[in-house]
Amino acid sequence: MKPATVVFILLIVGCTAWFLWQQYGNSGDIDRDLLVAAKGNKALAKRLLAQAKVRYPGKSERWYVEKVIYDLERDRAGGRNVRSNWNMNPREMRENFYMMTAFLALLSVLSNFINNLFRGR
C-alpha cells in the first residue's frame, strides 16, 4: 500500500474520532437533547436547569431536563409541540454532512484497498 494512502486513512480515522469526541464526549454533564433544545448554548442550559431545581425541588434529574426542554420548546413555538427529529440547527446539519462525507471517503478508500488486494498488486 502506498504511504499516501496510509496517511489518508489515518487522517480520516483521526478526524472521525475527533468529531465523535466533540459530539459526544465534550458536552460535560448536560443532556444532549437539552443542548439541542438550547441550540448548543451550554450556559443557558445550565442556568435553566439550576432555575428549575430551585423552583421545583425534590424531582429527579431527568424530570428537570425534560421540564426545561418542554419549556424551551413551548416558549419558542408559541405553545405548539414542535419536538421532532427533523428539526436540526445549522451546526448539527454541518456535523452530519461532515460525518457522511468522512464515512463515504473511508468507504471509498477501503473498497479500493480490497480491490487492490484481489488484483494482486
C-alpha positions in Angstrom: 0.0 0.0 0.0 1.3 3.5 -0.8 2.3 5.7 2.1 -0.1 8.5 0.9 -3.0 6.0 1.2 -2.0 5.1 4.7 -1.7 8.8 5.7 -5.1 9.5 4.1 -6.7 6.6 6.0 -5.1 7.7 9.3 -6.3 11.3 8.6 -9.9 10.2 8.0 -9.9 7.9 11.1 -8.4 10.7 13.2 -10.9 13.3 12.0 -13.8 10.9 12.7 -12.5 10.2 16.2 -12.1 13.9 16.9 -15.6 14.6 15.7 -17.1 11.9 17.8 -15.3 13.1 20.9 -16.5 16.7 20.2 -20.1 15.4 19.6 -20.5 13.0 22.5 -17.6 13.4 24.9 -17.4 17.2 25.3 -20.9 18.0 26.5 -20.0 17.7 30.1 -22.9 16.8 32.3 -25.5 18.4 30.1 -28.1 16.1 28.3 -27.7 16.1 24.5 -31.4 16.7 23.9 -31.3 19.7 26.2 -28.3 21.1 24.3 -30.2 20.7 21.1 -33.2 22.5 22.6 -30.9 25.3 23.9 -29.4 25.5 20.4 -25.9 24.5 21.7 -25.8 27.2 24.4 -24.4 25.4 27.4 -24.6 28.4 29.7 -28.3 28.8 29.0 -28.9 25.1 29.6 -27.1 25.1 32.9 -28.8 28.2 34.0 -32.3 26.9 33.2 -31.6 23.6 34.9 -30.5 25.5 38.1 -33.6 27.6 38.0 -35.8 24.6 37.6 -34.1 22.9 40.5 -34.8 25.9 42.7 -38.4 26.3 41.5 -39.3 22.5 41.7 -37.2 20.9 44.5 -37.1 17.1 45.0 -37.6 15.9 41.4 -35.3 13.6 39.5 -32.5 14.9 37.3 -34.3 13.5 34.2 -37.5 15.4 35.2 -35.6 18.7 35.3 -34.1 18.0 31.9 -37.5 17.2 30.4 -39.1 20.2 32.1 -36.5 22.6 30.7 -36.8 21.1 27.2 -40.6 21.3 27.3 -40.4 25.0 28.5 -37.9 25.9 25.8 -40.0 24.3 23.0 -43.2 25.8 24.4 -41.8 29.3 24.5 -40.2 29.0 21.1 -43.2 27.6 19.3 -45.9 29.7 20.9 -47.5 26.7 22.6 -47.2 24.2 19.7 -45.3 21.0 20.4 -42.6 21.0 17.7 -40.3 18.4 19.1 -39.1 16.4 16.2 -36.0 14.6 14.9 -36.2 16.6 11.7 -35.6 20.0 13.4 -31.8 20.5 13.2 -29.9 23.6 13.8 -27.3 24.6 11.1 -24.4 23.4 13.3 -25.9 19.9 13.5 -26.5 19.9 9.8 -22.9 20.7 9.1 -21.7 18.0 11.5 -24.0 15.4 9.9 -22.8 16.4 6.5 -19.2 16.1 7.7 -19.8 12.6 9.1 -21.5 11.4 5.9 -18.6 12.8 3.8 -16.0 11.2 6.1 -17.8 7.9 6.0 -18.1 7.9 2.2 -14.4 8.7 1.8 -13.4 6.0 4.2 -15.7 3.5 2.4 -14.1 4.5 -0.9 -10.5 4.0 0.4 -11.4 0.6 1.9 -13.1 -0.6 -1.3 -10.0 0.5 -3.3 -7.8 -1.3 -0.8 -9.8 -4.5 -1.0 -10.0 -4.3 -4.8 -6.2 -3.9 -5.0 -5.7 -6.9 -2.7 -7.7 -9.2 -5.0 -6.0 -7.9 -8.1 -2.6 -8.9 -6.6 -1.0 -5.5 -6.7 
